[in-house]
């Protein structure tokens, strides 16, 4: 089966390198070698070998204080990523669906209890909310995050928010909000991300899949939103999400 082949293909050293990059991304001031080794439970020699390899590839950098940080090669990879795949399709679809560019529209994916922004079509309103590539926000307060969370079961939502890293969330209220989101087909962020702004989010569905991690959302100035505007942008977001929905790739 495809799943068993994928599991057998995992290379532990590559997985550890990816984890180190994630650690460095979460540490703006960098990490010492001992901190990296301790975080991953690795011998310092193993951590050094991986960090040295990442440095040679331009994906990591070591400061004069001997702290490891993300390297400039990450930016090159990110720029190439945005020129293809789903972010590129998102930008083309936005040009067709929202030619006036009044409102900020974003593409995001959920990673556990956070959303990561992959692309944005900036709005030209003075109060428009702007996001940047790789920006992370709590999934339970954002329209895109709640849209993605609405496709998973209540039990999985409780599991996601059972970890200490997501403490402080009223899970019962969140589940109630997600049930409303499922019923109406879109999520609402009512000034939870930015004062004076209302965001609408719609999940990007994949035929044959019961859950999704990707979503699109639009940010609107709350004072401009009435029933007509709400209906208009719900329709636009649904059409945009439909455009971005793709058939699952066949197993190879």
C-alpha positions as CSV (number, residue, x, y, z in Angstrom):
1,X,0.0,0.0,0.0
2,X,1.1,3.6,-0.6
3,X,1.0,4.5,3.1
4,X,3.4,1.7,4.0
5,X,5.8,2.6,1.2
6,X,5.8,6.2,2.4
7,X,6.5,5.1,6.0
8,X,9.3,2.9,4.9
9,X,10.9,5.8,2.9
10,X,11.3,8.1,5.9
11,X,15.0,8.9,6.5
12,X,15.6,9.7,10.2
13,X,18.5,12.1,9.5
14,X,16.3,14.1,7.1
15,X,13.5,14.2,9.6
16,X,15.9,15.5,12.3
17,X,17.2,18.1,9.9
18,X,13.7,19.3,9.2
19,X,13.0,19.4,13.0
20,X,16.1,21.5,13.5
21,X,14.9,24.0,10.9
22,X,11.6,24.2,12.7
23,X,13.4,24.9,16.0
24,X,15.5,27.6,14.5
25,X,12.4,29.2,12.9
26,X,10.9,29.5,16.4
27,X,14.0,31.0,17.9
28,X,14.6,34.5,16.4
29,X,17.8,34.9,18.5
30,X,19.1,31.5,17.4
31,X,20.1,28.5,19.4
32,X,23.4,27.1,20.7
33,X,24.4,23.6,19.6
34,X,23.8,22.3,23.1
35,X,20.2,23.7,23.0
36,X,19.5,22.1,19.6
37,X,20.9,18.7,20.8
38,X,18.9,18.9,24.1
39,X,15.7,19.8,22.3
40,X,15.9,16.8,20.0
41,X,17.5,14.4,22.5
42,X,20.5,14.0,20.3
43,X,24.2,13.6,21.1
44,X,26.0,16.9,20.4
45,X,28.1,15.2,17.7
46,X,25.0,14.2,15.8
47,X,23.4,17.7,16.1
48,X,26.7,19.2,15.0
49,X,26.8,17.0,11.9
50,X,23.3,18.0,10.9
51,X,23.8,21.7,11.6
52,X,27.1,21.7,9.6
53,X,25.3,20.1,6.7
54,X,22.5,22.7,6.9
55,X,25.1,25.5,7.0
56,X,26.8,24.2,3.9
57,X,23.4,24.1,2.1
58,X,22.8,27.7,3.1
59,X,19.7,26.7,5.2
60,X,21.4,27.5,8.5
61,X,23.8,30.2,9.7
62,X,26.1,30.3,12.7
63,X,26.7,33.7,14.3
64,X,30.1,34.8,15.8
65,X,28.5,34.0,19.2
66,X,28.2,30.4,17.9
67,X,24.4,30.5,17.8
68,X,22.6,28.8,14.9
69,X,19.9,30.6,12.9
70,X,18.0,30.1,9.7
71,X,20.1,30.8,6.7
72,X,19.4,32.9,3.5
73,X,18.8,29.7,1.5
74,X,15.4,29.5,3.2
75,X,14.3,32.7,1.5
76,X,15.3,31.4,-1.9
77,X,13.2,28.2,-1.3
78,X,10.3,30.2,-0.1
79,X,10.4,32.5,-3.1
80,X,10.4,29.6,-5.4
81,X,7.6,27.9,-3.6
82,X,5.4,31.0,-4.0
83,X,6.0,31.0,-7.7
84,X,4.4,27.6,-8.2
85,X,1.9,25.2,-6.7
86,X,-1.1,26.3,-4.6
87,X,0.2,29.8,-3.8
88,X,0.6,30.6,-7.5
89,X,-2.9,29.2,-8.3
90,X,-4.3,31.3,-5.5
91,X,-2.8,34.5,-6.9
92,X,-4.2,33.8,-10.4
93,X,-7.6,32.9,-8.9
94,X,-7.6,36.2,-6.9
95,X,-7.0,38.2,-10.0
96,X,-10.0,36.6,-11.6
97,X,-12.4,36.6,-8.6
98,X,-11.3,40.0,-7.0
99,X,-10.1,42.3,-9.7
100,X,-10.7,45.5,-7.7
101,X,-8.2,44.5,-4.9
102,X,-10.1,46.4,-2.2
103,X,-9.8,43.7,0.4
104,X,-7.0,41.6,1.7
105,X,-7.4,37.9,0.8
106,X,-5.1,35.1,2.2
107,X,-4.3,31.5,1.7
108,X,-3.3,29.6,4.9
109,X,-2.8,26.0,6.1
110,X,-3.4,24.7,9.6
111,X,-0.5,23.1,11.5
112,X,-2.0,21.6,14.6
113,X,-3.3,24.6,16.6
114,X,-1.8,27.4,14.4
115,X,-2.3,28.6,10.9
116,X,0.6,29.5,8.6
117,X,0.1,32.0,5.8
118,X,1.3,30.9,2.4
119,X,0.2,33.8,0.3
120,X,-1.8,37.0,0.3
121,X,-3.4,39.3,-2.2
122,X,-3.0,42.6,-0.3
123,X,-6.0,45.0,-0.1
124,X,-5.7,48.7,-0.9
125,X,-7.9,50.0,1.9
126,X,-6.1,52.2,4.5
127,X,-7.3,49.8,7.2
128,X,-6.6,46.6,5.3
129,X,-4.9,43.8,7.3
130,X,-1.6,42.6,5.8
131,X,0.0,39.3,6.4
132,X,3.5,38.0,5.5
133,X,4.7,34.7,4.2
134,X,5.2,32.2,7.0
135,X,3.3,34.3,9.6
136,X,1.7,32.2,12.3
137,X,-1.5,32.9,14.2
138,X,-3.7,30.9,16.6
139,X,-6.1,28.8,14.5
140,X,-9.0,29.2,17.0
141,X,-9.1,33.0,16.5
142,X,-8.6,33.3,12.8
143,X,-11.2,32.8,10.0
144,X,-8.9,30.6,8.0
145,X,-8.0,28.5,11.1
146,X,-11.5,28.0,12.2
147,X,-12.5,27.1,8.6
148,X,-9.9,24.4,8.6
149,X,-10.7,23.2,12.1
150,X,-14.4,22.9,11.2
151,X,-13.6,19.9,9.0
152,X,-12.3,17.8,11.8
153,X,-14.3,16.0,14.5
154,X,-15.0,17.4,17.9
155,X,-12.8,14.7,19.5
156,X,-9.9,15.7,17.3
157,X,-10.4,19.4,18.3
158,X,-10.2,18.4,21.9
159,X,-7.0,16.4,21.2
160,X,-5.4,19.4,19.5
161,X,-6.2,21.7,22.4
162,X,-5.2,19.3,25.1
163,X,-1.5,20.2,24.8
164,X,0.2,22.7,27.1
165,X,1.2,24.8,24.0
166,X,-2.5,25.5,23.3
167,X,-3.6,26.1,26.9
168,X,-6.0,28.9,27.7
169,X,-8.5,28.0,25.0
170,X,-12.1,27.4,26.0
171,X,-12.5,24.3,24.0
172,X,-16.3,24.0,24.6
173,X,-16.9,27.5,23.2
174,X,-14.6,26.7,20.3
175,X,-16.4,23.5,19.4
176,X,-19.7,25.4,19.5
177,X,-18.3,28.0,17.2
178,X,-17.0,25.3,14.8
179,X,-20.4,23.6,14.7
180,X,-21.9,26.9,13.6
181,X,-19.2,27.2,11.0
182,X,-20.0,23.8,9.6
183,X,-23.7,24.6,9.5
184,X,-23.3,27.9,7.5
185,X,-20.3,26.8,5.5
186,X,-17.9,29.6,6.4
187,X,-16.0,30.8,9.5
188,X,-16.1,34.3,11.1
189,X,-13.4,36.1,12.9
190,X,-15.1,39.1,14.5
191,X,-12.3,41.4,15.6
192,X,-10.4,38.4,17.1
193,X,-7.3,39.1,14.9
194,X,-7.5,42.9,14.5
195,X,-9.8,45.6,15.9
196,X,-12.3,46.9,13.5
197,X,-11.9,44.0,11.1
198,X,-14.2,41.0,10.3
199,X,-12.7,38.1,8.4
200,X,-14.6,35.3,6.5
201,X,-12.9,31.9,5.9
202,X,-13.8,29.0,3.8
203,X,-12.0,25.6,3.8
204,X,-10.4,24.3,0.6
205,X,-12.0,20.9,0.2
206,X,-10.5,17.9,-1.5
207,X,-12.9,15.5,-3.1
208,X,-12.8,12.2,-1.3
209,X,-11.2,13.6,1.9
210,X,-13.1,14.2,5.1
211,X,-10.8,16.9,6.5
212,X,-8.6,19.7,5.1
213,X,-5.9,21.9,6.5
214,X,-6.0,24.7,3.9
215,X,-8.4,27.6,3.7
216,X,-8.9,31.0,2.2
217,X,-10.1,34.1,4.0
218,X,-10.9,37.7,3.3
219,X,-10.5,40.7,5.8
220,X,-13.3,43.3,5.8
221,X,-13.6,46.6,7.6
222,X,-16.4,45.9,10.1
223,X,-18.2,49.2,9.6
224,X,-18.6,48.4,5.9
225,X,-20.2,45.0,6.4
226,X,-23.9,44.6,6.0
227,X,-26.0,41.6,4.9
228,X,-25.4,42.4,1.2
229,X,-21.6,42.7,1.6
230,X,-21.5,39.6,3.8
231,X,-23.5,37.6,1.2
232,X,-21.2,38.9,-1.6
233,X,-18.0,38.0,0.0
234,X,-19.2,34.6,1.3
235,X,-20.0,33.8,-2.4
236,X,-16.6,35.1,-3.6
237,X,-14.7,33.0,-0.9
238,X,-16.7,29.9,-1.7
239,X,-15.9,30.3,-5.4
240,X,-12.2,30.9,-4.7
241,X,-12.0,27.8,-2.5
242,X,-13.7,25.8,-5.1
243,X,-11.2,26.9,-7.7
244,X,-8.4,25.9,-5.4
245,X,-9.9,22.5,-4.6
246,X,-8.0,19.7,-6.3
247,X,-8.5,16.0,-6.8
248,X,-6.4,13.8,-4.6
249,X,-3.3,12.5,-6.3
250,X,-3.4,8.8,-7.1
251,X,-1.1,6.5,-5.1
252,X,2.2,5.8,-6.9
